[in-house]
Amino acid sequence: MAKRAASFICQVCGAVHSRWQGRCDSCGAWNSIVQEEASGGSVPPAQRANRKGRLIALESLSGTSEDAPRVIVGISEMDRVAGGGLVPGSVLLIGGDPGIGKSTLLIQASAALANAGHRIIYVSGEEAVAQVRLRAERLGLAGAAVELAAETNVEDIVATLSEGRKPALVVIDSIQTMWTDTVESAPGTVTQVRSSAQILIRYAKRMGAAVILVGHVTKDGQIAGPRVVEHMVDAVLSFEGDGAHQFRILRAQKNRFGPTDEIGVFEMTGLGLREVANPSELFLSNRDRGAPGTAVYAGMEGTRPVLVEIQALVVPTSLGTPRRAVVGWDPSRLSMVLAVLEARCGVKLGAHDVHLNVAGGFRITEPAADLAVAAALVSSLSGAVLPPDAVYFGEVSLTGAVRPVPHTPARLKEAAKLGFNRAVAPEGKKEREKGAMNDKTTGDKATGDKAGRESADAGLAVETVASLGDIVASIASRAPRRGRPQESVERASEEG
């Protein structure tokens, strides 16, 4: 009998090597290459029967298409992220840190669908059935008609799922524990994860059942295993949160049946995850209105406006290289804003440590937070307290100009709903064009008319700014007249 071929596969990126080595040439990971035996059921190409392909029908781009049917979970925050519900035959991959609440969310979703009359099957490869029952009892969901199983063999799972009434949802917790007979390697390896996921995806497409796969994450927050699994599934969801805070965020990173920038906000309680209908109130709770260095940012997450507090602390450094500590924002973006403040506005921050934090553990990804971050930094440096009833949003360019951002009416409407009276925002595109074509009087009138219209629509006054220097000058005018940091900001505003 011919000797089986062995391959060496990187468990991080899935690259195949001819021999073992300490470092993967593709991704650079150390000690990630594992020897895996080739499938014993493979047949040499010379022994395969010559099979001719069948003709397939080709269609044109034009034609009518119906929206994909949805299975409403009943948890509105999860339905929002999924695009309005689960699509039958779709496969979702959800990842998150250990203990963040993935199993809690899925058992609640399974119970909600089971109470609606659907057949739900929950397969756990990490916990026994008794452990899943204990979690359901703690959450008050023991009466839900959810069918449980503790199994890791994919062939046995698919055979069980094919019996009886077709399930509406199948939960596999987790894909890293699954294994198939067609691959001779340990569970959790790249080959096993890829092969097991492929079998489950093929079942979902053939039977029309929605399948949710739970994935482990690495220390960098990426879903463990080969990236090809993320390409194979229809949606990739990330369940994020911080152990120091009670709220959790369900974020869509990929979705073939819905938007990829929606978020769902939950609060972890003793009875499980509770939906947060208005996240802005949660993120702005217990904020200090009279402290310098805090600014309220009006952001957008998908179609939902979210207001969060930006906290900045600027102190003189005692080190040769000042510190730049960021939590909840892009450190490269902070470096750019600091450079623009120093180069375009004359605010000297090279001898100060800068600490920036997004309150509540929220993570901001859009560049519209540049203006709020700059306002918080200047406020902390000068000691001036920003108006507690104002929100800030706008993108800062390298020239110091404040660029307009989309969804301005939605941001203003959310700010007015939470009791804010004014907003500091960039000028719109039309106002810039009018200001360039007309004289200063006409341009000021156009800007005032625009601000008046937005104020009437949203219920709050809008102060438009064209450059970052306007914000620095406005904050410096309210700074107390003592201390060296305040003098540097006032001098910078006078020079500007």
C-alpha positions as a printed Julia matrix, in Angstrom:
496×3 Matrix{Float64}:
   0.0    0.0     0.0
   1.27   3.43   -0.92
   2.3    5.66    1.94
  -0.13   8.46    2.72
   1.12  11.9     1.93
   1.45  14.36    4.79
   1.27  18.12    4.6
   2.22  20.86    7.0
  -0.52  23.49    7.35
  -0.4   26.81    9.18
  -3.23  27.0    11.72
  -3.44  30.8    11.39
  -3.64  31.44    7.65
  -4.04  27.94    6.2
  -0.89  28.04    4.06
   0.46  24.6     3.05
   4.19  23.88    3.45
   6.22  20.95    2.22
   8.01  20.53    5.56
   7.79  21.76    9.1
   9.35  25.11    9.98
   9.14  27.4    12.96
   7.75  30.45   11.15
   5.06  30.61    8.49
   6.27  32.38    5.35
   2.75  33.6     4.48
   1.53  35.25    7.69
   4.7   35.36    9.81
   3.2   33.44   12.77
   5.56  31.38   14.91
   4.92  27.74   15.92
   1.65  27.64   13.98
   2.53  24.87   11.48
   1.04  21.46   12.24
   1.46  18.23   10.35
  -1.82  16.85    8.98
  -2.38  13.59    7.18
  -4.06  13.66    3.81
  -7.56  12.27    3.48
  -7.54   8.5     3.35
 -10.6    8.32    1.14
  -9.06  10.17   -1.79
  -8.74   8.35   -5.08
  -5.83   8.96   -7.47
  -6.85  10.99  -10.52
  -5.84   8.15  -12.88
  -8.46   5.84  -11.29
 -11.31   8.31  -11.51
 -13.94   7.71  -14.16
 -14.03  10.16  -17.0
 -17.16  12.19  -16.35
 -18.52  14.78  -18.71
 -20.01  17.9   -17.23
 -23.68  18.69  -17.68
 -24.99  21.82  -19.34
 -26.23  24.56  -17.05
 -28.73  27.28  -17.9
 -27.39  30.8   -18.32
 -29.55  33.8   -17.48
 -29.27  37.54  -18.11
 -28.87  40.28  -15.53
 -32.29  41.71  -16.29
 -35.33  40.19  -14.65
 -37.4   40.34  -11.5
 -36.01  39.17   -8.2
 -37.89  38.78   -4.94
 -36.56  39.69   -1.54
 -35.21  36.78    0.49
 -37.78  35.46    3.0
 -36.95  36.09    6.62
 -37.43  34.24    9.87
 -37.96  36.87   12.56
 -36.0   35.92   15.66
 -37.98  38.16   18.0
 -34.9   39.93   19.38
 -35.07  43.24   17.54
 -31.38  44.11   17.99
 -30.31  40.78   16.49
 -32.86  41.08   13.67
 -31.52  44.55   12.87
 -27.93  43.33   12.5
 -29.0   40.29   10.44
 -30.83  42.56    8.0
 -34.39  42.01    9.19
 -34.23  38.38   10.3
 -32.58  35.09    9.43
 -32.73  33.94    5.81
 -33.56  30.22    5.4
 -30.59  28.38    3.96
 -28.08  30.98    5.15
 -25.06  30.31    7.35
 -23.9   32.84    9.94
 -20.56  32.83   11.73
 -20.5   34.64   15.06
 -17.29  35.25   17.01
 -16.34  36.92   20.26
 -14.07  36.77   23.28
 -14.51  33.93   25.78
 -17.28  34.67   28.27
 -18.63  37.64   26.34
 -22.1   36.08   26.07
 -22.25  34.31   22.7
 -23.92  31.2    24.1
 -26.3   33.32   26.16
 -27.38  35.3    23.1
 -27.89  32.17   21.02
 -29.87  30.29   23.68
 -32.13  33.34   24.04
 -32.59  33.52   20.26
 -33.28  29.77   20.11
 -35.87  30.02   22.87
 -37.59  32.97   21.19
 -37.9   31.08   17.89
 -39.02  27.88   19.65
 -41.75  29.78   21.48
 -42.93  31.05   18.07
 -43.53  27.48   16.89
 -40.29  26.78   14.99
 -38.15  23.69   15.39
 -34.78  24.7    16.85
 -31.79  22.4    17.36
 -28.89  23.47   19.56
 -25.73  21.35   19.22
 -22.98  21.98   21.74
 -19.51  20.62   21.24
 -18.03  22.28   24.33
 -20.67  21.75   27.02
 -22.79  18.84   28.13
 -26.56  18.92   27.82
 -26.86  19.41   31.58
 -24.74  22.57   31.41
 -26.89  24.04   28.66
 -30.0   23.23   30.69
 -28.55  25.0    33.74
 -27.97  28.14   31.65
 -31.52  27.98   30.3
 -32.92  27.63   33.83
 -30.91  30.62   35.02
 -32.3   32.68   32.14
 -35.84  31.49   32.75
 -36.02  29.67   29.38
 -36.28  26.08   30.56
 -39.82  25.8    29.18
 -38.8   26.54   25.56
 -39.04  23.58   23.17
 -35.39  23.69   22.09
 -33.87  20.33   21.14
 -30.39  19.89   22.62
 -27.49  17.62   21.7
 -23.84  17.3    22.74
 -21.98  15.99   19.7
 -18.87  16.83   17.7
 -19.01  14.47   14.71
 -20.39  16.35   11.72
 -21.7   13.27    9.9
 -23.74  12.25   12.95
 -25.07  15.78   13.34
 -26.17  16.04    9.69
 -27.83  12.61    9.84
 -29.76  13.67   12.94
 -30.8   16.99   11.4
 -32.15  15.24    8.31
 -34.65  13.23   10.39
 -38.08  14.62   11.21
 -39.37  18.1    10.53
 -36.96  20.52    8.94
 -35.47  22.83   11.59
 -35.73  26.57   11.17
 -32.44  27.21   13.0
 -29.45  25.05   13.86
 -26.83  26.37   16.3
 -23.36  24.77   16.26
 -21.32  25.77   19.32
 -18.56  25.8    18.23
 -17.12  25.03   14.8
 -13.62  24.53   16.24
 -14.8   21.46   18.16
 -16.35  19.74   15.14
 -14.6   16.95   13.21
 -15.36  14.82   10.17
 -14.36  11.28    9.21
 -13.07  12.41    5.82
 -10.08  14.2     7.37
  -7.47  12.54    9.54
  -6.42  15.41   11.77
  -7.27  16.72   15.21
 -10.39  18.86   15.78
  -9.66  22.57   15.55
  -7.04  22.28   12.84
  -7.42  24.23    9.63
  -8.39  21.19    7.59
 -10.99  19.99   10.08
 -12.58  23.43   10.5
 -12.75  23.99    6.75
 -14.13  20.52    5.99
 -16.67  20.58    8.83
 -17.91  24.03    7.85
 -18.26  22.94    4.24
 -20.43  19.95    5.2
 -22.7   22.11    7.38
 -22.97  24.8     4.7
 -23.9   22.17    2.13
 -26.63  20.88    4.48
 -28.01  24.4     5.01
 -28.22  25.11    1.29
 -29.81  21.74    0.52
 -32.41  21.72    3.31
 -33.1   25.45    3.57
 -32.35  25.71    7.3
 -30.54  28.66    8.86
 -27.29  27.61   10.56
 -25.33  29.67   13.08
 -21.71  28.67   13.67
 -19.91  29.9    16.78
 -16.23  30.63   16.21
 -13.36  31.05   18.64
 -11.21  34.17   18.39
  -7.48  34.68   18.65
  -5.72  37.05   21.02
  -5.93  39.72   18.29
  -9.72  39.45   18.17
  -9.82  37.66   14.81
 -11.91  34.53   14.32
  -9.64  31.52   14.71
  -9.14  29.11   11.87
  -8.78  29.65    8.14
 -10.13  32.87    6.66
 -11.71  30.8     3.92
 -14.53  29.93    6.35
 -15.45  33.62    6.55
 -15.67  33.67    2.74
 -17.82  30.53    2.68
 -20.52  31.73    5.09
 -23.19  34.29    4.25
 -22.68  36.57    7.26
 -19.94  37.18    9.81
 -21.05  38.73   13.11
 -18.8   39.94   15.9
 -20.0   40.04   19.5
 -17.95  42.67   21.28
 -17.78  44.02   24.79
 -15.61  44.85   27.73
 -15.6   42.9    30.96
 -15.57  46.17   32.92
 -18.87  47.28   31.33
 -22.23  45.59   31.15
 -23.16  46.4    27.57
 -22.4   44.2    24.55
 -22.39  45.14   20.86
 -23.33  42.79   18.02
 -21.67  44.07   14.86
 -21.96  42.76   11.28
 -18.65  42.48    9.44
 -20.08  40.71    6.39
 -23.69  40.17    5.34
 -24.91  38.99    1.96
 -28.54  39.69    2.87
 -28.26  43.03    4.66
 -26.07  45.99    5.62
 -22.6   45.52    7.07
 -22.49  48.61    9.27
 -25.41  47.94   11.61
 -24.96  47.29   15.32
 -27.15  45.82   18.02
 -26.66  46.92   21.63
 -27.36  44.65   24.59
 -26.9   44.95   28.33
 -25.72  41.96   30.32
 -27.91  41.4    33.37
 -28.5   38.6    35.83
 -31.32  37.31   33.63
 -29.32  37.35   30.41
 -28.94  39.92   27.68
 -31.38  42.82   27.61
 -31.95  44.87   24.47
 -31.0   48.54   24.6
 -33.4   50.47   22.39
 -31.63  53.81   22.88
 -27.86  53.26   23.2
 -27.12  56.99   23.47
 -28.74  57.2    26.89
 -26.61  54.28   28.06
 -23.33  55.76   26.8
 -24.09  59.24   28.15
 -25.25  58.15   31.59
 -23.29  59.49   34.57
 -21.22  61.9    32.49
 -19.5   64.82   34.21
 -20.86  68.0    32.67
 -18.51  70.42   34.41
 -15.13  68.83   33.68
 -12.8   70.09   30.93
 -11.68  67.65   28.27
 -15.07  66.06   27.57
 -17.07  66.43   24.36
 -20.21  64.67   23.14
 -19.84  63.14   19.69
 -22.87  62.52   17.47
 -21.93  59.45   15.43
 -23.62  56.98   13.1
 -23.52  53.19   13.24
 -25.29  51.99   10.13
 -28.69  53.67   10.1
 -28.66  54.32   13.85
 -27.32  57.57   15.35
 -25.32  57.06   18.55
 -24.14  59.77   20.92
 -21.06  59.0    23.03
 -18.75  61.01   25.25
 -15.15  61.64   24.21
 -12.79  62.08   27.18
  -9.33  63.59   26.77
  -6.6   64.27   29.31
  -3.55  66.35   28.34
  -0.83  66.63   31.0
   2.86  67.65   30.9
   5.08  64.67   30.33
   7.98  63.55   32.47
   9.35  61.23   29.78
  11.59  61.85   26.84
   8.89  60.66   24.46
   5.34  61.71   25.39
   2.73  58.99   25.75
  -0.24  58.59   23.42
  -2.81  56.26   25.03
  -6.05  55.61   23.13
  -9.05  53.47   24.11
 -11.93  53.08   21.65
 -10.44  55.0    18.72
  -7.79  54.6    16.03
  -4.35  55.63   17.39
  -3.24  56.66   13.89
  -6.22  58.98   13.66
  -5.27  60.58   16.98
  -1.72  61.17   15.75
  -3.1   62.9    12.66
  -5.38  65.2    14.7
  -2.49  66.1    17.02
  -0.29  66.92   14.02
  -2.97  69.14   12.48
  -3.51  70.97   15.76
   0.2   71.71   16.04
   0.93  72.5    12.39
  -2.24  74.39   11.4
  -3.49  75.81   14.71
  -0.25  76.34   16.66
  -1.34  74.2    19.62
   1.86  72.74   21.08
   1.29  69.21   22.36
   4.77  67.75   21.87
   5.64  68.11   25.56
   2.39  66.64   26.87
   1.06  63.16   27.44
  -2.27  62.6    25.7
  -4.85  60.12   26.98
  -8.04  59.61   24.97
 -10.99  57.45   25.95
 -14.42  56.75   24.5
 -16.72  56.52   27.52
 -18.57  53.27   28.08
 -16.09  51.13   26.18
 -17.64  51.99   22.81
 -15.43  51.73   19.71
 -15.59  54.46   17.04
 -14.61  53.7    13.46
 -15.83  56.64   11.36
 -13.66  59.77   10.8
 -16.53  62.08   11.76
 -15.24  61.98   15.34
 -12.2   64.12   14.46
 -13.87  67.39   15.45
 -15.11  66.06   18.8
 -11.67  64.64   19.6
  -9.96  67.93   18.71
 -12.41  69.88   20.86
 -11.83  67.56   23.83
  -8.03  67.83   23.46
  -8.03  71.64   23.32
 -10.5   71.78   26.21
  -8.26  69.63   28.39
  -5.14  71.6    27.48
  -6.71  75.0    28.12
  -8.91  74.03   31.05
 -12.0   75.42   29.35
 -15.27  73.55   29.89
 -17.18  72.83   26.72
 -20.91  73.63   26.66
 -22.73  70.63   28.16
 -25.64  71.05   25.75
 -23.54  70.88   22.53
 -22.57  67.97   20.28
 -19.66  67.86   17.84
 -19.08  65.98   14.59
 -16.97  66.58   11.49
 -13.94  65.21    9.65
 -10.64  67.11    9.92
  -8.39  67.19    6.87
  -4.61  67.65    6.86
  -5.05  71.26    5.76
  -7.01  72.05    8.92
 -10.36  72.28    7.12
 -13.42  70.63    8.62
 -15.06  68.47    5.98
 -18.78  67.62    5.88
 -20.0   64.16    6.87
 -23.12  62.24    5.78
 -26.35  61.75    7.74
 -26.29  65.2     9.33
 -30.11  65.4     9.83
 -30.15  62.05   11.67
 -27.34  63.15   13.98
 -29.09  66.42   14.78
 -32.43  64.71   15.37
 -30.91  62.26   17.85
 -29.11  65.08   19.68
 -32.33  67.1    19.97
 -34.2   64.04   21.24
 -31.71  63.67   24.1
 -32.04  67.3    25.19
 -29.07  68.96   23.44
 -29.66  72.54   22.29
 -26.87  73.11   19.78
 -24.41  71.36   17.52
 -21.0   72.26   16.12
 -20.79  70.82   12.62
 -18.98  71.49    9.33
 -20.48  73.5     6.52
 -22.36  71.59    3.88
 -21.23  71.23    0.29
 -23.79  73.7    -1.01
 -22.75  76.35    1.5
 -19.08  76.02    0.49
 -19.97  76.42   -3.19
 -22.12  79.46   -2.47
 -19.38  81.0    -0.35
 -16.88  80.55   -3.19
 -19.15  82.08   -5.85
 -20.69  84.94   -3.86
 -19.19  87.65   -1.69
 -18.79  87.35    2.05
 -22.18  88.84    2.84
 -24.03  86.49    0.56
 -22.03  83.53    1.82
 -22.76  84.38    5.45
 -26.44  84.71    4.65
 -26.51  81.31    2.94
 -24.79  79.7     5.9
 -27.17  81.37    8.3
 -30.18  80.25    6.28
 -28.88  76.68    6.25
 -28.25  76.74   10.0
 -31.71  78.16   10.56
 -33.36  75.43    8.49
 -31.48  72.67   10.3
 -32.27  74.28   13.63
 -35.96  74.38   12.78
 -35.99  70.79   11.55
 -34.01  69.22   14.4
 -34.98  71.6    17.2
 -31.47  72.83   18.01
 -29.11  75.55   16.81
 -26.3   74.59   14.44
 -22.95  76.39   14.54
 -21.08  75.72   11.3
 -17.28  75.79   11.24
 -14.98  75.82    8.22
 -11.6   75.17    9.83
 -10.18  73.69   12.99
  -8.78  77.06   13.97
 -12.33  78.31   14.55
 -12.87  75.67   17.21
  -9.51  76.43   18.88
 -10.3   80.15   19.01
 -13.78  79.55   20.38
 -12.55  77.25   23.15
  -9.61  79.51   24.02
 -11.97  82.45   24.53
 -13.63  80.55   27.39
 -10.4   79.35   29.0
  -9.45  80.61   32.49
  -6.69  83.25   32.45
  -4.07  81.41   34.47
  -1.57  78.64   33.85
   0.91  78.05   31.05
  -1.2   75.58   29.0
  -4.0   78.13   28.72
  -1.55  80.82   27.61
  -0.22  78.58   24.82
  -3.71  77.95   23.47
  -4.67  81.63   23.68
  -1.45  82.6    21.91
  -2.15  80.01   19.19
  -5.67  81.36   18.67
  -4.4   84.93   18.42
  -1.8   83.91   15.85
  -4.47  82.04   13.87
